[in-house]
């Protein structure tokens, strides 16, 4: 057997050790990249959400001390009410998700909160609970990262990274029932037909269940591998102008009293009498050129439903070999 110099043998041993160590590190890197950027997202593609926040109405009643404006420029912050929601999210791809959400909120408006003369003299008010169900598509251009996969004492792994950002839009339906307060009691307005709905020369009766288009933006921050917190703002476009029971023109008060009773006649025109002729028959009561809308702002808690086993055999074998992901 040929003699091998000890120094050469030592060099060969060191090279073999370095190659094995490099392969091991490369394998770990590939496995980590597999979990982080390949199919790892499929282990938490299902998610439950709970939201708690506020709601606000965008319509004819109340608003700024100016003539009514569409969209959020006419918000009356003093009429902010509570809202709560529950939802389910399913990731179709790493950055695309489909979600279903149910929300309960309260909307309100009151003309006595504005100094704009026309609306203040009109003196109308309303409140309604609103139940909304929606299906939306989400796009997540920036994803939050929860850090390393396992929590090990004394081991410093991948720290949680940036806040996630997403946009969403979809279609939904909602139910409402506007009411006004009279003598300490909340009275449903639709049966009264305050603008002559369903009466001769009056508009058609409106439905209390309508279609809507929710849209908005949200941010998310991972607390750990299963829990995420977030903040979301949603604007909802509707196709009705009667969420507040105000849309068109004043109906003949005497005819309304005869057909629907004195309460209907009074709630159709509880004006203060400061502007003569403002509430005559055929005069503007609402603004039918713009549909009503509403806004939800919610703090949310998201819980990921982790799936630790996959149907793919190749994925399962990698999962078993990968003990810790740093």
Beta strands, then each sheet from edge to edge (+ up, - down):
strand 1: 46-58
strand 2: 81-93
strand 3: 96-110
strand 4: 125-142
strand 5: 164-176
strand 6: 179-182
strand 7: 185-188
strand 8: 209-222
strand 9: 227-238
strand 10: 293-305
sheet 1: 1+ 2- 3+ 4- 5+ 8- 9+ 10- 1+
sheet 2: 6+ 7-
end
